[in-house]
Amino acid sequence: MSTDKQHESIDNLGSENRHFPPSAEFSAQANAQPGIYEEAASDRLGFWAKQAGALHWTKTWDEVLDWKVPFAKWFVGGKLNASYNCLDRHVIEGRGDRVAYYFEGEPGDTRTITYAQMLHDVKKASNALIELGVKAGDRVAIYMPMIPEAAVAMLACARIGAAHSVVFGGFSADSLLARIQDADATLVITSDGGYRKGAAFALKPAVDEALKGETNVKKVLVVKRTGQETEFDDTRDVWWHDIVERQSAEHEAESFDSEHILFILYTSGTTAKPKGIFHTTGGYLTQAAYTHKIVFDIKPEKDVYWCTADIGWITGHSYVVYGPMINGATQVMYEGTPDTPTKGRLFEIIEKWLHRELGS
């Protein structure tokens, strides 16, 4: 094919002028209604204060925004807990039986987890972290596959005020070490492995290799997912099921300042050293919950929602954990790749869980 013909094909493929306007009925029930841009433009601080009001605060803020360029502090003086907003308030307000996650493992194993069960699991995991010496202000590295325990680990860290640093499970031991060192993590939460592309893959060996470097990591908490043979250091390594399952299911969430660090998330480091971005609690949760509600038009009483991102990315933090759970959404979580074991696996999962939710 000539260069001119190639350009012509690309131009043609890139041309799309059709419009698909929603019906009047759909527009009328949408979460995003005409006027929101004008409302935000006319009083942007009042607009974001209104959105923050959708969260549960144990202490209302004194000032919406303190911005001394380039530093911005949102909802100054306010206090809240991210885990409480994702879990406790739904259970307290009678939504504990609502499904939080329909989990689909790549081998075909499934779990249905309600908000009440998630709260139960997060409370036990929070108590386990405390037993392991983790306290508010500490940093915890999470290096896991897409399994429910990953979300439980994030919410348990948030519950006790420890900042989590989720590292994508596909990253190397060197990449993991760099992030552990930079965050100065004292605990790593991982698993023996996970399932991807039709086979079990190992994660724990990468953690062992990373921790040959100089770190302040005291303990490694390990979820048994695949059951593959795993080297274990009894002085450092702890099985999730050994310590979490024996914990009390009672734990009261502590309130933290709106500007308390919630998590650190690193750039991929493709072209330079990874850079860690600090995300604080009040402003981030307000934005994640509002954009999830508006952009995805979520109706938690009837919708089944699925974001296919890994929680190792900011999309996964915002639209698999914090945004959807604050809004009380029912989600699908899938462990593996979209073409395993069949090319249409994603659509099979959509059909399966949609029909399960609708009772058909």
C-alpha positions as YAML, in Angstrom:
chain: A
units: angstrom
residues:
- id: 1
  name: MET
  ca: [0.00, 0.00, 0.00]
- id: 2
  name: SER
  ca: [1.36, 3.47, -0.90]
- id: 3
  name: THR
  ca: [2.01, 6.11, 1.75]
- id: 4
  name: ASP
  ca: [-0.85, 8.21, 0.35]
- id: 5
  name: LYS
  ca: [-3.26, 5.29, 0.57]
- id: 6
  name: GLN
  ca: [-2.17, 4.54, 4.15]
- id: 7
  name: HIS
  ca: [-2.83, 8.13, 5.18]
- id: 8
  name: GLU
  ca: [-6.17, 8.07, 3.41]
- id: 9
  name: SER
  ca: [-7.21, 4.92, 5.31]
- id: 10
  name: ILE
  ca: [-6.19, 6.36, 8.66]
- id: 11
  name: ASP
  ca: [-8.03, 9.60, 7.93]
- id: 12
  name: ASN
  ca: [-11.15, 7.71, 6.96]
- id: 13
  name: LEU
  ca: [-11.02, 5.50, 10.01]
- id: 14
  name: GLY
  ca: [-10.59, 8.55, 12.21]
- id: 15
  name: SER
  ca: [-13.61, 10.37, 10.81]
- id: 16
  name: GLU
  ca: [-16.78, 10.16, 12.90]
- id: 17
  name: ASN
  ca: [-19.49, 12.80, 12.67]
- id: 18
  name: ARG
  ca: [-22.54, 10.92, 13.93]
- id: 19
  name: HIS
  ca: [-24.35, 11.97, 17.09]
- id: 20
  name: PHE
  ca: [-26.26, 9.72, 19.47]
- id: 21
  name: PRO
  ca: [-28.37, 11.96, 21.68]
- id: 22
  name: PRO
  ca: [-29.93, 10.33, 24.74]
- id: 23
  name: SER
  ca: [-33.67, 10.04, 24.99]
- id: 24
  name: ALA
  ca: [-35.60, 12.62, 26.97]
- id: 25
  name: GLU
  ca: [-36.49, 9.93, 29.51]
- id: 26
  name: PHE
  ca: [-32.84, 9.01, 30.03]
- id: 27
  name: SER
  ca: [-31.76, 12.63, 30.34]
- id: 28
  name: ALA
  ca: [-34.45, 13.34, 32.90]
- id: 29
  name: GLN
  ca: [-33.18, 10.63, 35.26]
- id: 30
  name: ALA
  ca: [-29.45, 11.26, 34.78]
- id: 31
  name: ASN
  ca: [-27.36, 12.27, 37.77]
- id: 32
  name: ALA
  ca: [-25.75, 15.07, 35.75]
- id: 33
  name: GLN
  ca: [-28.37, 17.73, 35.02]
- id: 34
  name: PRO
  ca: [-28.14, 20.99, 33.05]
- id: 35
  name: GLY
  ca: [-26.74, 23.81, 35.10]
- id: 36
  name: ILE
  ca: [-23.97, 22.02, 36.99]
- id: 37
  name: TYR
  ca: [-21.25, 23.87, 35.07]
- id: 38
  name: GLU
  ca: [-22.91, 27.21, 35.72]
- id: 39
  name: GLU
  ca: [-23.38, 26.32, 39.40]
- id: 40
  name: ALA
  ca: [-19.70, 25.41, 39.76]
- id: 41
  name: ALA
  ca: [-18.54, 28.50, 37.89]
- id: 42
  name: SER
  ca: [-20.67, 30.90, 39.91]
- id: 43
  name: ASP
  ca: [-19.52, 29.60, 43.30]
- id: 44
  name: ARG
  ca: [-16.86, 26.94, 42.97]
- id: 45
  name: LEU
  ca: [-16.14, 26.68, 46.70]
- id: 46
  name: GLY
  ca: [-19.82, 26.41, 47.49]
- id: 47
  name: PHE
  ca: [-20.15, 23.77, 44.77]
- id: 48
  name: TRP
  ca: [-17.41, 21.57, 46.24]
- id: 49
  name: ALA
  ca: [-18.66, 22.12, 49.77]
- id: 50
  name: LYS
  ca: [-22.02, 20.77, 48.58]
- id: 51
  name: GLN
  ca: [-20.34, 17.65, 47.10]
- id: 52
  name: ALA
  ca: [-18.28, 17.12, 50.26]
- id: 53
  name: GLY
  ca: [-21.55, 17.15, 52.19]
- id: 54
  name: ALA
  ca: [-22.35, 13.77, 50.65]
- id: 55
  name: LEU
  ca: [-19.57, 12.25, 52.80]
- id: 56
  name: HIS
  ca: [-19.79, 11.43, 56.49]
- id: 57
  name: TRP
  ca: [-17.73, 13.90, 58.53]
- id: 58
  name: THR
  ca: [-17.22, 13.58, 62.27]
- id: 59
  name: LYS
  ca: [-16.19, 17.24, 62.29]
- id: 60
  name: THR
  ca: [-17.24, 19.77, 59.67]
- id: 61
  name: TRP
  ca: [-14.48, 21.80, 58.07]
- id: 62
  name: ASP
  ca: [-13.69, 25.37, 59.05]
- id: 63
  name: GLU
  ca: [-12.59, 26.45, 55.59]
- id: 64
  name: VAL
  ca: [-13.35, 24.88, 52.20]
- id: 65
  name: LEU
  ca: [-10.03, 25.72, 50.57]
- id: 66
  name: ASP
  ca: [-6.74, 27.16, 51.73]
- id: 67
  name: TRP
  ca: [-4.73, 27.71, 48.54]
- id: 68
  name: LYS
  ca: [-1.32, 29.23, 48.80]
- id: 69
  name: VAL
  ca: [0.05, 28.49, 45.33]
- id: 70
  name: PRO
  ca: [1.14, 25.82, 44.66]
- id: 71
  name: PHE
  ca: [-0.19, 24.23, 47.86]
- id: 72
  name: ALA
  ca: [-3.91, 23.55, 48.24]
- id: 73
  name: LYS
  ca: [-5.61, 22.25, 51.40]
- id: 74
  name: TRP
  ca: [-9.24, 21.17, 51.10]
- id: 75
  name: PHE
  ca: [-11.86, 21.21, 53.84]
- id: 76
  name: VAL
  ca: [-9.43, 22.53, 56.42]
- id: 77
  name: GLY
  ca: [-10.17, 21.39, 59.95]
- id: 78
  name: GLY
  ca: [-12.63, 18.71, 58.90]
- id: 79
  name: LYS
  ca: [-12.31, 15.14, 60.16]
- id: 80
  name: LEU
  ca: [-13.48, 11.86, 58.60]
- id: 81
  name: ASN
  ca: [-12.47, 8.27, 57.91]
- id: 82
  name: ALA
  ca: [-12.31, 6.83, 54.39]
- id: 83
  name: SER
  ca: [-13.12, 3.28, 55.47]
- id: 84
  name: TYR
  ca: [-16.16, 4.44, 57.46]
- id: 85
  name: ASN
  ca: [-17.45, 6.28, 54.40]
- id: 86
  name: CYS
  ca: [-17.01, 3.20, 52.23]
- id: 87
  name: LEU
  ca: [-18.46, 0.65, 54.64]
- id: 88
  name: ASP
  ca: [-19.78, 1.48, 58.12]
- id: 89
  name: ARG
  ca: [-22.34, 4.06, 57.10]
- id: 90
  name: HIS
  ca: [-23.92, 1.74, 54.52]
- id: 91
  name: VAL
  ca: [-24.33, -0.98, 57.13]
- id: 92
  name: ILE
  ca: [-25.61, 1.47, 59.77]
- id: 93
  name: GLU
  ca: [-28.13, 2.90, 57.30]
- id: 94
  name: GLY
  ca: [-29.50, -0.56, 56.42]
- id: 95
  name: ARG
  ca: [-27.60, -1.39, 53.23]
- id: 96
  name: GLY
  ca: [-25.40, -4.11, 54.69]
- id: 97
  name: ASP
  ca: [-27.01, -6.86, 52.60]
- id: 98
  name: ARG
  ca: [-26.30, -5.03, 49.35]
- id: 99
  name: VAL
  ca: [-23.60, -6.76, 47.27]
- id: 100
  name: ALA
  ca: [-20.34, -4.84, 47.25]
- id: 101
  name: TYR
  ca: [-18.37, -7.16, 44.96]
- id: 102
  name: TYR
  ca: [-19.17, -10.01, 42.64]
- id: 103
  name: PHE
  ca: [-15.69, -11.51, 42.39]
- id: 104
  name: GLU
  ca: [-14.75, -13.66, 39.43]
- id: 105
  name: GLY
  ca: [-11.42, -15.48, 39.60]
- id: 106
  name: GLU
  ca: [-9.77, -16.35, 36.33]
- id: 107
  name: PRO
  ca: [-10.03, -20.12, 37.00]
- id: 108
  name: GLY
  ca: [-13.81, -19.66, 37.43]
- id: 109
  name: ASP
  ca: [-14.08, -19.46, 41.22]
- id: 110
  name: THR
  ca: [-16.51, -16.83, 42.46]
- id: 111
  name: ARG
  ca: [-17.41, -14.94, 45.61]
- id: 112
  name: THR
  ca: [-20.35, -12.69, 46.42]
- id: 113
  name: ILE
  ca: [-19.38, -10.20, 49.12]
- id: 114
  name: THR
  ca: [-21.87, -7.83, 50.78]
- id: 115
  name: TYR
  ca: [-21.08, -4.51, 52.40]
- id: 116
  name: ALA
  ca: [-21.60, -6.12, 55.81]
- id: 117
  name: GLN
  ca: [-19.09, -8.86, 54.95]
- id: 118
  name: MET
  ca: [-16.58, -6.32, 53.64]
- id: 119
  name: LEU
  ca: [-16.91, -4.34, 56.88]
- id: 120
  name: HIS
  ca: [-16.41, -7.53, 58.91]
- id: 121
  name: ASP
  ca: [-13.29, -8.43, 56.91]
- id: 122
  name: VAL
  ca: [-11.84, -4.91, 57.01]
- id: 123
  name: LYS
  ca: [-12.29, -4.67, 60.77]
- id: 124
  name: LYS
  ca: [-10.46, -7.96, 61.28]
- id: 125
  name: ALA
  ca: [-7.69, -6.91, 58.87]
- id: 126
  name: SER
  ca: [-7.39, -3.57, 60.69]
- id: 127
  name: ASN
  ca: [-6.87, -5.36, 63.98]
- id: 128
  name: ALA
  ca: [-4.27, -7.61, 62.32]
- id: 129
  name: LEU
  ca: [-2.35, -4.57, 61.07]
- id: 130
  name: ILE
  ca: [-2.37, -3.12, 64.56]
- id: 131
  name: GLU
  ca: [-1.03, -6.40, 65.96]
- id: 132
  name: LEU
  ca: [1.75, -6.23, 63.37]
- id: 133
  name: GLY
  ca: [2.72, -2.82, 64.72]
- id: 134
  name: VAL
  ca: [1.22, -0.60, 62.02]
- id: 135
  name: LYS
  ca: [-0.03, 2.76, 63.27]
- id: 136
  name: ALA
  ca: [-1.42, 5.99, 61.87]
- id: 137
  name: GLY
  ca: [1.09, 7.74, 59.64]
- id: 138
  name: ASP
  ca: [2.95, 4.53, 58.70]
- id: 139
  name: ARG
  ca: [3.23, 3.43, 55.08]
- id: 140
  name: VAL
  ca: [2.17, 0.01, 53.81]
- id: 141
  name: ALA
  ca: [3.13, -1.41, 50.40]
- id: 142
  name: ILE
  ca: [0.45, -3.57, 48.75]
- id: 143
  name: TYR
  ca: [1.60, -5.88, 45.94]
- id: 144
  name: MET
  ca: [-1.31, -8.15, 45.03]
- id: 145
  name: PRO
  ca: [-3.43, -9.59, 42.23]
- id: 146
  name: MET
  ca: [-6.99, -8.39, 41.62]
- id: 147
  name: ILE
  ca: [-8.65, -10.23, 44.47]
- id: 148
  name: PRO
  ca: [-11.01, -8.92, 47.18]
- id: 149
  name: GLU
  ca: [-8.27, -9.01, 49.82]
- id: 150
  name: ALA
  ca: [-6.52, -6.22, 47.90]
- id: 151
  name: ALA
  ca: [-9.47, -3.89, 48.49]
- id: 152
  name: VAL
  ca: [-9.74, -5.13, 52.09]
- id: 153
  name: ALA
  ca: [-6.06, -4.30, 52.64]
- id: 154
  name: MET
  ca: [-6.48, -0.78, 51.24]
- id: 155
  name: LEU
  ca: [-9.53, -0.06, 53.39]
- id: 156
  name: ALA
  ca: [-7.90, -1.53, 56.50]
- id: 157
  name: CYS
  ca: [-4.92, 0.80, 56.04]
- id: 158
  name: ALA
  ca: [-7.28, 3.75, 55.59]
- id: 159
  name: ARG
  ca: [-9.25, 2.72, 58.66]
- id: 160
  name: ILE
  ca: [-6.25, 2.96, 60.98]
- id: 161
  name: GLY
  ca: [-4.71, 5.97, 59.24]
- id: 162
  name: ALA
  ca: [-1.78, 4.20, 57.57]
- id: 163
  name: ALA
  ca: [-1.01, 5.34, 54.03]
- id: 164
  name: HIS
  ca: [-1.06, 2.58, 51.43]
- id: 165
  name: SER
  ca: [1.17, 2.41, 48.40]
- id: 166
  name: VAL
  ca: [-0.33, -0.07, 45.92]
- id: 167
  name: VAL
  ca: [2.23, -1.44, 43.49]
- id: 168
  name: PHE
  ca: [0.93, -3.12, 40.32]
- id: 169
  name: GLY
  ca: [1.46, -6.88, 40.53]
- id: 170
  name: GLY
  ca: [3.13, -6.92, 37.12]
- id: 171
  name: PHE
  ca: [6.04, -4.75, 38.26]
- id: 172
  name: SER
  ca: [9.48, -6.26, 38.88]
- id: 173
  name: ALA
  ca: [11.25, -6.75, 42.20]
- id: 174
  name: ASP
  ca: [13.44, -3.72, 41.44]
- id: 175
  name: SER
  ca: [10.37, -1.55, 40.81]
- id: 176
  name: LEU
  ca: [8.79, -2.79, 44.01]
- id: 177
  name: LEU
  ca: [11.97, -2.09, 45.99]
- id: 178
  name: ALA
  ca: [12.20, 1.47, 44.67]
- id: 179
  name: ARG
  ca: [8.65, 2.20, 45.82]
- id: 180
  name: ILE
  ca: [9.11, 0.53, 49.20]
- id: 181
  name: GLN
  ca: [12.25, 2.56, 49.83]
- id: 182
  name: ASP
  ca: [10.82, 5.86, 48.67]
- id: 183
  name: ALA
  ca: [7.65, 5.48, 50.76]
- id: 184
  name: ASP
  ca: [9.64, 4.04, 53.68]
- id: 185
  name: ALA
  ca: [7.11, 1.23, 54.05]
- id: 186
  name: THR
  ca: [7.28, -0.87, 57.21]
- id: 187
  name: LEU
  ca: [4.90, -3.62, 56.02]
- id: 188
  name: VAL
  ca: [4.32, -5.35, 52.69]
- id: 189
  name: ILE
  ca: [0.99, -7.06, 51.95]
- id: 190
  name: THR
  ca: [1.19, -9.56, 49.10]
- id: 191
  name: SER
  ca: [0.00, -13.03, 48.09]
- id: 192
  name: ASP
  ca: [1.66, -16.25, 47.07]
- id: 193
  name: GLY
  ca: [0.49, -15.41, 43.55]
- id: 194
  name: GLY
  ca: [-2.52, -15.01, 41.32]
- id: 195
  name: TYR
  ca: [-3.99, -16.27, 38.06]
- id: 196
  name: ARG
  ca: [-3.37, -14.64, 34.71]
- id: 197
  name: LYS
  ca: [-3.57, -15.88, 31.12]
- id: 198
  name: GLY
  ca: [-4.61, -19.36, 32.19]
- id: 199
  name: ALA
  ca: [-1.88, -20.08, 34.72]
- id: 200
  name: ALA
  ca: [-0.80, -19.29, 38.24]
- id: 201
  name: PHE
  ca: [1.94, -16.68, 38.55]
- id: 202
  name: ALA
  ca: [4.08, -16.03, 41.62]
- id: 203
  name: LEU
  ca: [4.26, -12.73, 43.55]
- id: 204
  name: LYS
  ca: [5.94, -13.63, 46.83]
- id: 205
  name: PRO
  ca: [9.35, -14.37, 45.21]
- id: 206
  name: ALA
  ca: [9.46, -10.81, 43.86]
- id: 207
  name: VAL
  ca: [8.83, -9.49, 47.37]
- id: 208
  name: ASP
  ca: [11.60, -11.72, 48.76]
- id: 209
  name: GLU
  ca: [13.99, -10.45, 46.09]
- id: 210
  name: ALA
  ca: [13.03, -6.81, 46.66]
- id: 211
  name: LEU
  ca: [13.58, -7.10, 50.40]
- id: 212
  name: LYS
  ca: [17.20, -8.13, 49.86]
- id: 213
  name: GLY
  ca: [17.64, -4.39, 49.40]
- id: 214
  name: GLU
  ca: [17.87, -1.97, 52.31]
- id: 215
  name: THR
  ca: [14.40, -1.25, 53.70]
- id: 216
  name: ASN
  ca: [12.60, -0.69, 57.00]
- id: 217
  name: VAL
  ca: [10.07, -3.48, 56.32]
- id: 218
  name: LYS
  ca: [9.45, -5.47, 59.49]
- id: 219
  name: LYS
  ca: [6.77, -7.91, 58.33]
- id: 220
  name: VAL
  ca: [5.28, -9.38, 55.14]
- id: 221
  name: LEU
  ca: [1.61, -10.33, 55.24]
- id: 222
  name: VAL
  ca: [0.80, -13.02, 52.68]
- id: 223
  name: VAL
  ca: [-2.60, -14.04, 51.27]
- id: 224
  name: LYS
  ca: [-2.81, -17.66, 50.12]
- id: 225
  name: ARG
  ca: [-4.43, -17.44, 46.68]
- id: 226
  name: THR
  ca: [-2.90, -20.09, 44.40]
- id: 227
  name: GLY
  ca: [-1.50, -22.54, 46.97]
- id: 228
  name: GLN
  ca: [1.77, -22.82, 45.04]
- id: 229
  name: GLU
  ca: [4.95, -23.63, 46.91]
- id: 230
  name: THR
  ca: [6.16, -20.46, 48.63]
- id: 231
  name: GLU
  ca: [9.35, -19.79, 50.55]
- id: 232
  name: PHE
  ca: [8.55, -18.52, 54.03]
- id: 233
  name: ASP
  ca: [10.67, -16.66, 56.55]
- id: 234
  name: ASP
  ca: [9.05, -17.40, 59.90]
- id: 235
  name: THR
  ca: [10.75, -14.40, 61.50]
- id: 236
  name: ARG
  ca: [9.24, -11.98, 58.98]
- id: 237
  name: ASP
  ca: [6.43, -13.55, 56.97]
- id: 238
  name: VAL
  ca: [2.89, -14.01, 58.26]
- id: 239
  name: TRP
  ca: [0.02, -15.81, 56.52]
- id: 240
  name: TRP
  ca: [-3.08, -13.63, 56.14]
- id: 241
  name: HIS
  ca: [-5.38, -16.48, 57.20]
- id: 242
  name: ASP
  ca: [-3.33, -17.18, 60.34]
- id: 243
  name: ILE
  ca: [-3.44, -13.65, 61.73]
- id: 244
  name: VAL
  ca: [-6.55, -12.05, 60.21]
- id: 245
  name: GLU
  ca: [-9.02, -14.84, 60.84]
- id: 246
  name: ARG
  ca: [-8.34, -14.96, 64.59]
- id: 247
  name: GLN
  ca: [-8.88, -11.21, 65.07]
- id: 248
  name: SER
  ca: [-11.88, -9.59, 66.68]
- id: 249
  name: ALA
  ca: [-14.49, -8.31, 64.24]
- id: 250
  name: GLU
  ca: [-14.91, -5.19, 66.37]
- id: 251
  name: HIS
  ca: [-12.98, -2.09, 65.41]
- id: 252
  name: GLU
  ca: [-14.01, 1.54, 65.67]
- id: 253
  name: ALA
  ca: [-12.79, 3.72, 62.83]
- id: 254
  name: GLU
  ca: [-10.74, 6.69, 63.98]
- id: 255
  name: SER
  ca: [-11.37, 10.09, 62.39]
- id: 256
  name: PHE
  ca: [-8.46, 11.81, 60.70]
- id: 257
  name: ASP
  ca: [-7.83, 15.32, 59.47]
- id: 258
  name: SER
  ca: [-9.06, 16.06, 55.96]
- id: 259
  name: GLU
  ca: [-5.44, 16.62, 54.92]
- id: 260
  name: HIS
  ca: [-4.24, 13.32, 56.46]
- id: 261
  name: ILE
  ca: [-2.45, 11.27, 53.82]
- id: 262
  name: LEU
  ca: [-4.66, 8.50, 52.42]
- id: 263
  name: PHE
  ca: [-2.28, 6.94, 49.92]
- id: 264
  name: ILE
  ca: [0.85, 7.36, 47.81]
- id: 265
  name: LEU
  ca: [0.68, 6.37, 44.17]
- id: 266
  name: TYR
  ca: [3.74, 6.30, 41.95]
- id: 267
  name: THR
  ca: [4.18, 7.09, 38.29]
- id: 268
  name: SER
  ca: [5.21, 4.12, 36.16]
- id: 269
  name: GLY
  ca: [8.82, 5.30, 36.00]
- id: 270
  name: THR
  ca: [9.05, 4.45, 32.29]
- id: 271
  name: THR
  ca: [11.42, 7.30, 31.47]
- id: 272
  name: ALA
  ca: [12.70, 8.40, 34.88]
- id: 273
  name: LYS
  ca: [12.65, 7.55, 38.56]
- id: 274
  name: PRO
  ca: [9.05, 6.93, 39.74]
- id: 275
  name: LYS
  ca: [7.47, 9.91, 41.43]
- id: 276
  name: GLY
  ca: [5.13, 9.36, 44.36]
- id: 277
  name: ILE
  ca: [1.99, 11.50, 44.49]
- id: 278
  name: PHE
  ca: [0.46, 12.06, 47.93]
- id: 279
  name: HIS
  ca: [-3.35, 11.96, 47.98]
- id: 280
  name: THR
  ca: [-4.97, 13.34, 51.11]
- id: 281
  name: THR
  ca: [-8.31, 12.22, 52.43]
- id: 282
  name: GLY
  ca: [-11.12, 14.79, 52.27]
- id: 283
  name: GLY
  ca: [-10.52, 16.42, 48.92]
- id: 284
  name: TYR
  ca: [-9.68, 13.17, 47.16]
- id: 285
  name: LEU
  ca: [-12.73, 11.30, 48.48]
- id: 286
  name: THR
  ca: [-15.02, 14.19, 47.54]
- id: 287
  name: GLN
  ca: [-13.73, 14.22, 43.97]
- id: 288
  name: ALA
  ca: [-13.70, 10.43, 43.56]
- id: 289
  name: ALA
  ca: [-17.25, 9.98, 44.87]
- id: 290
  name: TYR
  ca: [-18.69, 12.89, 42.87]
- id: 291
  name: THR
  ca: [-17.06, 12.04, 39.56]
- id: 292
  name: HIS
  ca: [-18.02, 8.37, 39.92]
- id: 293
  name: LYS
  ca: [-21.63, 9.32, 40.54]
- id: 294
  name: ILE
  ca: [-21.83, 11.84, 37.70]
- id: 295
  name: VAL
  ca: [-19.61, 10.37, 34.98]
- id: 296
  name: PHE
  ca: [-20.88, 6.81, 35.32]
- id: 297
  name: ASP
  ca: [-24.43, 7.91, 36.17]
- id: 298
  name: ILE
  ca: [-24.44, 5.31, 38.92]
- id: 299
  name: LYS
  ca: [-27.77, 4.24, 40.41]
- id: 300
  name: PRO
  ca: [-26.62, 1.99, 43.26]
- id: 301
  name: GLU
  ca: [-30.09, 0.61, 43.98]
- id: 302
  name: LYS
  ca: [-30.32, -1.03, 40.56]
- id: 303
  name: ASP
  ca: [-27.01, -0.89, 38.69]
- id: 304
  name: VAL
  ca: [-24.24, -3.46, 38.46]
- id: 305
  name: TYR
  ca: [-21.03, -1.57, 37.76]
- id: 306
  name: TRP
  ca: [-17.67, -2.78, 36.48]
- id: 307
  name: CYS
  ca: [-14.41, -0.90, 36.09]
- id: 308
  name: THR
  ca: [-11.87, -3.32, 34.61]
- id: 309
  name: ALA
  ca: [-8.81, -1.35, 35.78]
- id: 310
  name: ASP
  ca: [-6.30, -2.91, 38.15]
- id: 311
  name: ILE
  ca: [-6.33, -1.29, 41.58]
- id: 312
  name: GLY
  ca: [-2.61, -0.63, 41.13]
- id: 313
  name: TRP
  ca: [-3.54, 2.38, 38.99]
- id: 314
  name: ILE
  ca: [-5.29, 5.58, 40.02]
- id: 315
  name: THR
  ca: [-8.34, 4.49, 38.02]
- id: 316
  name: GLY
  ca: [-8.57, 1.43, 40.23]
- id: 317
  name: HIS
  ca: [-8.15, 3.43, 43.43]
- id: 318
  name: SER
  ca: [-10.85, 5.92, 42.43]
- id: 319
  name: TYR
  ca: [-13.30, 3.78, 40.47]
- id: 320
  name: VAL
  ca: [-12.90, 0.27, 41.91]
- id: 321
  name: VAL
  ca: [-12.48, 1.09, 45.60]
- id: 322
  name: TYR
  ca: [-13.15, 4.57, 46.96]
- id: 323
  name: GLY
  ca: [-15.64, 6.19, 44.57]
- id: 324
  name: PRO
  ca: [-17.95, 3.20, 44.05]
- id: 325
  name: MET
  ca: [-17.92, 2.10, 47.67]
- id: 326
  name: ILE
  ca: [-18.68, 5.57, 49.00]
- id: 327
  name: ASN
  ca: [-21.65, 5.58, 46.61]
- id: 328
  name: GLY
  ca: [-22.76, 2.11, 47.73]
- id: 329
  name: ALA
  ca: [-22.35, 0.56, 44.28]
- id: 330
  name: THR
  ca: [-22.53, -3.13, 43.44]
- id: 331
  name: GLN
  ca: [-19.43, -4.05, 41.45]
- id: 332
  name: VAL
  ca: [-17.80, -6.83, 39.49]
- id: 333
  name: MET
  ca: [-14.12, -7.57, 40.19]
- id: 334
  name: TYR
  ca: [-12.25, -9.83, 37.79]
- id: 335
  name: GLU
  ca: [-8.82, -11.28, 38.45]
- id: 336
  name: GLY
  ca: [-7.52, -12.20, 35.00]
- id: 337
  name: THR
  ca: [-7.13, -11.10, 31.40]
- id: 338
  name: PRO
  ca: [-10.04, -10.33, 29.03]
- id: 339
  name: ASP
  ca: [-9.23, -13.20, 26.65]
- id: 340
  name: THR
  ca: [-8.78, -16.06, 29.13]
- id: 341
  name: PRO
  ca: [-9.98, -18.78, 28.80]
- id: 342
  name: THR
  ca: [-12.10, -17.50, 25.89]
- id: 343
  name: LYS
  ca: [-11.87, -14.39, 23.69]
- id: 344
  name: GLY
  ca: [-15.27, -13.28, 24.93]
- id: 345
  name: ARG
  ca: [-14.59, -13.68, 28.66]
- id: 346
  name: LEU
  ca: [-15.50, -10.08, 29.50]
- id: 347
  name: PHE
  ca: [-18.90, -10.37, 27.84]
- id: 348
  name: GLU
  ca: [-19.53, -13.74, 29.48]
- id: 349
  name: ILE
  ca: [-18.89, -12.17, 32.89]
- id: 350
  name: ILE
  ca: [-21.16, -9.21, 32.11]
- id: 351
  name: GLU
  ca: [-23.99, -11.53, 31.09]
- id: 352
  name: LYS
  ca: [-23.47, -13.84, 34.07]
- id: 353
  name: TRP
  ca: [-23.52, -11.22, 36.81]
- id: 354
  name: LEU
  ca: [-26.14, -9.02, 35.21]
- id: 355
  name: HIS
  ca: [-28.52, -11.97, 35.05]
- id: 356
  name: ARG
  ca: [-27.61, -12.98, 38.62]
- id: 357
  name: GLU
  ca: [-28.43, -9.46, 39.88]
- id: 358
  name: LEU
  ca: [-31.68, -9.28, 37.93]
- id: 359
  name: GLY
  ca: [-32.68, -12.78, 39.05]
- id: 360
  name: SER
  ca: [-33.07, -14.05, 35.50]
...
